[in-house]
Amino acid sequence: MTTAKKTKKQVTLSDPQYYFNRELSWLEFNRRVLHEALDDRTPLLERLKFLGIFSSNLDEFFMVRVAGLKQQVEAGVTKLSLDGLTPAEQLQAIGDRLRPMVIKQHQHFEQVLKRKLITNGIHLLHYVDLNQEQRNYLNDFFEQHIFPVLTPLAVDPSHPFPYISNLSLNLAVVVKDPETDEELFARIKIPKVLPRFIPLPEELRQRHRSQTGVWTGVPIEQVITHNLEYLFPGMNIQESYAFRVTRNADLAVEEDEADDLLLAIEKELHKRRMGGSAVRLEIQADVPDDIRSTVIRELILEENDVYDLDGLLGLGDLMSFLSLPLPDLKDQPWSSVLPQKLQRLPEDGEDLFRIIRNGDLLVHHPYNSFSGTVLRFITEAASDPDVLAIKMTLYRTSGDSPIIKALIAAAQNDKQVVVLVELKARFDEENNINWARKLEKSGVHVVYGVTGLKTHTKVALVVRQESNKIRRYVHIGTGNYNPKTAKLYTDFGLLSCKDDLGADLTDLFNFLTGYSRQKSYRKLLVAPVNLRDRMVAMIEREIEHCRNGKTGRIVAKMNSLVDGQMIETLYRASQAGVSIDLIIRGICCLRPGIPEISENIRVISVIGRFLEHSRIFYFQNHGSEEVYIGSADWMTRNLSRRVEAVTPVEDEHLIKDLQEILGVMLADNRQAWELQADGTYVQRKPTEDNQAESTHNVLMNMTKRSLKNN
């Protein structure tokens, strides 16, 4: 008698049931951002900041992602997403998921945060609650500062419905002609050159029980609404309602047909300013049906595109309150510090190059100073008489960039300076065009990358004459060369003068600036050349270790995980017994915790005062550990349609530092959210025995201790 063997159920790892929708996963990320605004543990003004971030995130989501889906629907595209939804089904799911979130955001502001602001001396009032003296002041302010800027636009048979610009706040106004008794419709755009919230002078701030607030004011649209008679003299003002429009703002550039990419981008930017089709309407919930239907019809929108909201529109403007001098209502200030190796260096001289020659240097922003490390690396290279050449990629940088100034200075010092400026960096195109022209006029060689690929890598190469040899110094980072965002985003950078890395960056720049079909690199993992294959191979290596009776371990930190091949490979690794921890701030299409599919995979997202932007990849490799940092997420665009660079970190001390940072994040019980198999995220909470361990607070405290121990 034979015993039947239990056969394992055959599964297809590409089955849509094993994937989350990309767009809905992003909405869940933004829900976690919103939670920081709802959380009493977050300082009050920081809560306003998170409300603003939630809103500005949504603006970009509609301008790009929703706009793209709507274009697919209009073009009849029926291609399914990883989770098996058509573009039309995704649009419906987005509306269903998002609408309750937006309502919650507005309700929380109106019913909770406004009251807390009053308690702390910040009185954002409604115009009808003002006393006569305050109204008189605002009426005078309107006449002198607002009225001259406004332009009412009539809508009638001789005046077609006006163009409503992207992200503009507007008033839909109904007036009645006393001579004909006819009701007329007009639109007023609220200019962005004016402040959204109009403050009252100190002597008029007096409010409840004679207490003087820190700030008292009203939204500008209410000041305009209560002075409409200046704009429509002789008319009877009937009603006015605020509305806001979001438009398609993605650029479409056919590079193969563009003789001059810079001019082609400029032309598309002009189209963006003129505006694409409308994709969202935010409007006051109490607007009458006839006005609402008129606006919807003229903007060629559908009901699913409309968000009826109570209270203020455009809550992104609340971030302006962070400028108030109220430190007790904000996060404790943080000042970045120099890494230990650099703390005793003089402010100038060639000592930075000496430190790098003595061993690789890992910098972690914003804990480590950007200006004292990366910016210093470029500025010292610009003035060092022994430096022969500087080569950099620029994806995003600040408007008053000291990096740009250093590169111009380097060119003026007769150094060979080459800068790849990515003109297609979304929403930074215009800024990058301006810098590209300025650099070119200063003698810098400016190139715009490889046709068909967006250059997203963050690398710099300094070539220096030392004694009888040429030495190459490199910076390979996870974030942009932007001193402003380096204070808000967490990123790593490796400063090294290893020969292999210098040679690899030389080959990479030749690929970017000339005619090169480089197929292999010594150390670097470069997309779209070898990054995908090498990452898959390292996961496969962990699988093989498990199959041979050993252990397998992967920890990967990134912004987003979307690519189907990478997810399938991770599923196979989980099935083989590899233990996998993923730290993914934003989109995650992988579904963890599925029995026999992904039960060995855990996913967390860390949301807090800093934006987690760094990418780290750790592979246990049976004790011969390998750790990488770089610019690429595991998204199809990063692996196949962008130029990316990921570097190994080989110094044992630096590997331990990165492992410790990963360990801090995996142990977080304050900012970390665990992704469940059903797609929901559950925020970890400290137990009675354990105090709250916030990643950002822990790392700031570790940085402070390093100063004391030095």
N, C-alpha and C positions, 0 to 999 in steps of 0.2 A: 504494500500500500504506500503510495507516494503522497507527500504533503505539498499542496500547491503553494508556490512562493507568492508573497504579496508584491504585486507590481506597482511601481511608483506611477502615479498619474502623470501623463505627458501634458506639459503646458507649453503654450506659445508665449514667450516672454514679451512679444510685441503686442499682445492682446490689449486693447484699449482699457480694459478694466483695471490694469495695473498702473495706470498713469493718471495724474492730475492734470487738469487743463491749465495751460500756461497763464491765461488771462485771469482766471479765477484764483490761481495761486498768488498772482501779484496782488489781487484785491485783498487776499488774506494777509499779505505783508502789510498793506496799507491799514488794515484793521488793527494790526499790532502797533502801528504808529499812532493811530487814533487812541488806543488804550492808554498810551502814555499821557495823553491829554485828559483822560478820564480818571487817572490814578491819583488819589490824594497824596501819595508819596512823592509825586513830582512837584517841584516848586511852582507856584502859581503862574508866574510869567513864562516859565518853561512849558506849562500846559497850553498857554496861548500859542507858543512857538510850535508845539506839535499839532495843534489844530491847523495852523498855517501850513505846516509841511504836508499834512494830510490833504489839504486843499490844493496846494501847488503840485503835489504828486498826481492828483486826479486830473488836473489841467493837462499835464504832459501825457498822461495815459489816454485821454480822449483825443488829444491832438495827433497822437501817433498810432496807438494800438487800436482804439475804436475806429478812428478814421480809416485805418488799413482794412479792418474787417468790413466796414461799410462799402469800401471800394470793391472788395471781393464779391460782396452780395450783388452790387450793381453790375459787375462784370459777369455774373452767373457762375462764379467759382464755387465748386461743391467739394473741393478737397477737404478731407477730414483731418482734424487735429490729432495729436497722439492719443487723446482720450476718446476719439471717435465722434466729435461734433463738427457740424458744418459751420461756416462763418455766420449764417443767420441764427443758428442755434446758440452760438457763442454770444452773439449780441443780446439775445433774449436772456441768457443766463447771467450776463454781466448786469443787466438792468435789475433782474430779480435779486441778485446778491448785493448790489450796491445801494439800492434805494433805501433799505432800512438803516444802513450805515450812515448815509448822509443825513437822514432825518435825525438819527441819534446824535450826530455831531452838532447839528443846529440846536436841538433841544437842550443838549448839555450846556452849550454856550449861553443860551438865553435864560435857562432856568437855574443853572448852578454857578457857572464861572462869572457871570455878570454880578451876581450877588457877592461872591467872594472878592471880586475886584472892588466893589463898594466898601466892603469891610476893611480893605487895605488902602482906602483913600483914592481909588481910581474910579471915577464916575463917568462911565460911558452912557450918556443920557439919551432919552428920546426927546425930540424937539418939543413935544406937547407938555413935557414935564418941566420946562424952563420957566423961570419967573420973567417978568416983563423987562427987567434990566438986562438980563442975559439975552433975551430975544432982541432987544434994541442993539446990543453989541454985535450979534450975529447978522442982523439985517444990514448994519453999516459995513461989516466985513464982507458980506455978499456983494454989496454995491461996489466996493472998492477993489476987491481981489478976485471974485468969482464971476460976477456978471459979465465983465468985459471979455472973458475967455469963452463963454458959452455960445453955442450956435444952435438955436431950435430949427428943426427940419420938419416942414409940413409934409403930410402924406394925403394926397388927393389926386384927382385925375390929371392935373398938370404937374404934380410932384410925386414921382414914383417912390416906392418904399426905399429909404436910404440904405446904403451899404452899412452893415453893422460889423465893426472891426473885431478881430479876435481878442478874446478875454476882456473886452470893454464892458464897463458898467454903464447902463443906460436907464433913462426914464421914458416910459410910455405915457404920454400926457393926452388927456381928453379935455378939450375946451369947447365952449358953446358960443356961437356968434349971436349977440343979443339982437341984431337986426334981422337975421334970417331964422333964428332959433335952431340952426343946424349944428350938430355935434361934429367936431373936427378932431383929427388925430395928429399928433406930432411926436417926434423923438428927440430927446436931448442926450447927447453923449457926455458923460462926466469925464473931463480930461484927466489923464494920468499925471500931468504936470502939477496938479494940485494935490495937497495932502488928503488922504481918505478921511481922516478924523480931524475935525477943527477944534483946537483947544480954546478954552476961555482963559482970559488973563487971571492972574492970581487973585486979584481983588473981587472977582466974580465967581470964584470957585466955591464960596461958602454954601454948604449944603446941610444935611441933617444935624439938628441940634447945635447949630453954629460952628460945626467942625469944618475946617478948611481942608479940602482934599489935596493930594499930591498932583492929580491931573483931573480936570473936568472938561468934557467936550461932547460933541455930537458928530454923527456921520455926515459927510458933506452932502450926500444925496437928500438928507432931510432938510438941510439948510436951503438947498435949491428948491425942493418941493414947496416950502413955505414962503418962497419969494417968486413964484412963477408969474405973478402979475407983472413983474418987470420985463419978462420975456414975451408975454402975450398981452400987451396993453389994450384995453378996450374989450377984451374977451372975458367971459365968465369961466373961471377955472373949475372944472368938474372933478377930476381925479387924476392921480398919477401913480405909477407902479414901477418898481425897479425890475430890470431883467439883465441877464448876462449871457453872452454867446461864446461858445468855444468852436473853433474851426480846425479843419485839417491843416496841419503846419509841417508835414513831412516834406522833404525835398526829393525830387525825382530828377537825377542827372544821368544822362546817357553818356558815360565817359568816352566810349569808343567814337562817338559822333562829335565830341567836344574838342575843337582845336586848341582851346585855351581853357583849362579846367577852372582857373580863377574867375574868368569872365562868365563861364557857364554857371558857377555857383552864385555869383553876384546876380545873374538874371533870375535864378530860382529864388533867391532871397527877396527880390523885388516882388515876385509872384506871391511869396509867403506873406509879405507885408500887405499886399492887396487882398490876400486871403483866399484859402481854399473853401470848399463847401462847409456849411455849418454841420456840426456833429452833436452838439448839445445846447440846450436852452435851460438856464436856471432862471426861475421867475417867481415873484411873490405869490404865495399860495392863495391870497385873497383877491387876486386879479379877476375881474369879470370875464365870463366866458367869451364875449365877443372880442375883447382886446387880446385875450390869450390865443384864440383861434386865428386872429389876424397875424400875430407875430409868428406863430407856428407855420401858417400857410406861406407867408412871405419868405421865411427862411428855408422853406422846403424841408421841413422836419416831420417826423412821425411822433406819435404819443410816447413811444418807448425812449425817445430822445429828450423828453421834457422832465425836469425835476422841479416840482412845486415845493417851495421852501418857505418856512416861517422865519421872520427876523431878518438879520443882515445877510446879504449875498456877498460872495467873495471874501470868505473868512481868512484867506491867505494874507490879507492886509493887517490882520491882528499881530503879525510878527513885529510891526513897528513899535509896539508897546515894550519890546525888549530894551529899547533905548532909554527907558525911564530909569532914573538913578535910585533903584530900589534893590540893592544887592541881596537883602534877606529873602526876596521873592524869586531869586535866580539860583542856578547851580553855583557852587563855590568856584571862584575863578581858578583856572589852571594855567600855569606857565610852563611851557616845554623846557626841558633841560638838555644839556649836552651829554652824550654817552661818556662813561667814565674815562675812556681813553683820551677824550678830547678836552677834559675839564681843566687841564693845566697848560694847555697850549696857549701861546700868545695869540693876539687877535689877527695877526697876519704873518706872513712868512711861508716857507715851504714845508712847515712841520706837518700839515695835514697829509701831504704826499708821503712823508716819512712814516707816519702812523699806518697808512694803508700798506706801505711796503713791508711793514713789520707783521702784518696779518690782516685778514678780511675784517671789515667793520660792518655790522648790521645795525641799521637805524630803524626805530619804530616810532612813527608819528601818530598822534600828536604828543606822545610821551617824550620823545626826543625832538629837539628843535630842528625844524626844517631849515631855517636860515643859518643855523650854526653848523649844519652838516652838508646837505645837498646844495643849497645856495652858495655856501662857502666854497664847496668843491668847484663850482662853475666860476665864481668870481675870482678865486685865486688862480685858476687856470687862465682866465682872461688877462691877468696882469703879470703872470709868471713869465720871465724872459726865456725860460727853458721849454715852455710849452709851444709846440709847433702847430697843433691842430685841435679843434674841438668839433665833435659831431653829436647832434642831439635829435631826438624826435619830440615834437610838441603836439599833444592832442588837445589839452585844455590848459590855459594859464590865466592868471589874473589880469584885470584891465590895466593895472599899472605895474606890470611884471618886472621885478628886478632881474629875473632870468634873462628877459629880452635885452635889458640894458647891459647886462654883463656880456652877452653875445655880441652886441654892437660894439662894446668897448674892445672885445677881443679882436674883432675885424679891424678896428681902428689901430690896434697894436700889431697889425700885419700878420695875424695868425690866420691859418686856413680854417674858416668856420663854415660848417655845413649844417643846415637845419631842415629837417623834414617837418613841414607844417601840414597837419591833417585838416584839410578844408571842409571835410564832411563830418566833423565832430558836431553832433546834433545840438542845435541852439547856440553853438559857439562859432558858427561859420563866419559870421560878420566880424567878430572879434579877431578870428584867425586870419582873415583876409587883410585886415588892417595891419596886423603885426607882420604878415608876410611882406607887404609892400614896404613897411618901415625897415625891415631887415635887409631887403634887397637894395634899398637906397643907401644903406650903410656898408655895402660891400659883402654881405653875407650871401653865401650860395644857398638859395631856397629851392627845395624840391617839394613835390606834392604827392609822392608815393607811387605805388604800383597800380596800374589800371585794374579796376575790378575789385580791389582790396582796400579796406579801410585800415590805416595804420594806427593801431591802438597800443602798441608796445611803448614802454616807458624806459628808454635807455639813453645813456650818454657815454661818449668815448673821448678821453683826453690823451693826446699823443705828446710825449715829453722826451726831450733829449737829456740823457743822464750819462755823464762820462763818455764812454765810447759806444753807447748802445741807445737804442730807442726803447722806451718803456710805455706801455699802454695801461691807462687807468680807466676803470669802468664804473658806472652806476647803473644798476638794473633794479627797477622798482615795480611796485604794484599799483602806484597811484600817479596822478598827474603832477607835472612840475608847476605847482600852483601854491604859493605861500599861504594864501587865504584858506583854501580848502584843507591844507595840511594841518590846520588848527582844529578842524572839525571831523575829518575823515581819518580812520585808522589805516595806515599803510606801512609797508616795509620797503627798505632799500638796501641793497648790498653794494658796498664800495670795496673794490678789489683791484689788484694789479696782476692777477694770475694770467700767465701767458695764454692759456687756452681760451679764457673768456675774452681777452683782448683780441685774439685772432678771430674768434667767433663774431664779435661785434664788428670787426673790420669787414668780414664777409657779409654780415647782415646789412651794413650800410651800403656796400657795393651792390647788393641785391636791390636795395631801396632807391639808390640814386642812379644806377647805370643799367647795363644789360647783363644780367647774371641769372643763371638757373641753378643756384646753389641747392644741392640736394642733401647735404649732410653737414652737421656741425659737431664740433668736438665735445662740447659740454651743454650748450644751450638747446632747449626744446623750443622750436620755432614753428608757429602756425603761418601758413597752412602746409609747411613742409613735413615736419616730423613730430609735431606736438601730439596730435591725436594718436598716432601709432605708438609712440613711446608711453603715453599714459595708459592706453589699453594694455600694452605689454607688461607694464608694472603691476597692473591689477591682475593680469593673467599669472604673473609670477607668484603673487600671494595665493592664488587659487592652486597653483602647482604645489606650493609648500604644504597646503592643507591636505591635498591628495596624497602627499608623501608622508602623512602622519605628523607633520609639524603644525605650527600655528601660523595664522595669517592675520595681519592687522593693517587697517588703513584709516587714517584721519585726514579728511579733506575739508578745507575752509574756503568758501568762495561766495560770490554774490548771488549766483543763480545756477541751477542745474536743470537743463532743458533737453540736452542732446539725447536722442533715442538710443544711439549706439552705446554711449557711456552708461546710460541707465541699465540697459540690458546686460552690459558687462558687470556692473555692480550687482545686479540680481544673480548672475551666475556665481559671482564671488560669495554672495550670501549663502546660496545653495551649497557651496563647497565648504562652508564653515568659517569663512573669513569674517572677523569682527570688524564692523565698519561704523565709524562715527562721522557724520557729516554736519558741518556748521555752516548753514546757508542762510544768509540774511534775508534774501528776497524770494524769488521764484524757485519752487522745487516741484518738478513734475514726477519725481520718484515717489512711490507709495510705500512707506516703511511698514514693517510689522505684519506682512501677509505671510501666513504659515506656508512653509516650503518654498517661498519666493524671496521674501525680504525680511525674514524674522531676525536676522543678524545685523540689520541696518537700523541705526537710530539717527534721527535728524533733529537738530535744534536750530533755533534762530535767536540771535542776540540783538535786542533793540534797546538803545539807551541814549545817553547824552552825545556820544560820538557815533558817526555812521560807519559801521563795519564794512570796510572796502578792501581789505588785504586778502590775498589768496595764498594759502599754504597747503602743500600736499605732502603727507607723511606716509611712507611705506616701510613696514617693519623689516621685510626682506630677511627673515630668519636671523635677526641679530645684526645684520649688516645694513643698518638703517639708512634710508635715503630721504632727504627733505628738500623740497623745492619751493620757491616763491616766484611770483611773476604776475603778468597783467591779464591772464586769461581765465575766464570762467569756463565751465563745461557746458557751453551753449554752442549750437551749430555755427552761429555766426563767428564766435571766437575761434573755433577749431578749424573752420573751413573757409571763412570769408574775410578774415582779418589777419593782419600781420601782428603776431603776438610773440613775446619772448618770456620763457620761464627758465630760471637758472637753478642749478643745484646749490645748496648751502653745504659746504664740506667741512668747515671748521667744527671740531667736536663741541667746543664751548657754545658756538652759535646754534648748533643743532639742539643742544640742551636748552638754550634760551627759548627757541621756538617750541620745543616740546612743553616747556613750562607754561608758555602762553596758551597753547592749545589746552593744556590741563586746566588752567584757570577758567577757560571758557566752558569746558565740559562740566566743570563743577559749579557753574553759576546757578544760584537759586533765587535770583532777583530779576535779572534782565532776560533770562533764557526761557524760550518757549519750546515745548516738545511737540513735534508734528505727529498726529495720530493717523492710524490707518484709514480713517474716514475723511481725512483732509482738514480737520479742525486742529487748532494749536491750543495747548494748555500751558499756561504760564507756571513755571515752578515757584514754589513758595518755601521759605525757610521753616523748618520744624521747630518745636519748642527747644530742642537741644542744640540747634544750629542757628547762628545769626545770619542775616542776609549777606550774601557774598556776591556783589555786583562786579562783573568783569572790569568795567571801566574804573570803578573805585579801587579794586584790588590792584590793578596795574598802575594806577596813579600812586598808590601807597608804596608799591614795590619800587617805583622810580624815585620817590622821595627817600626811601631807605638807602638806595644806592648812593645818593648824595651824602648822607650822613656817614656811610661806611667808607667813603672815599678819603 
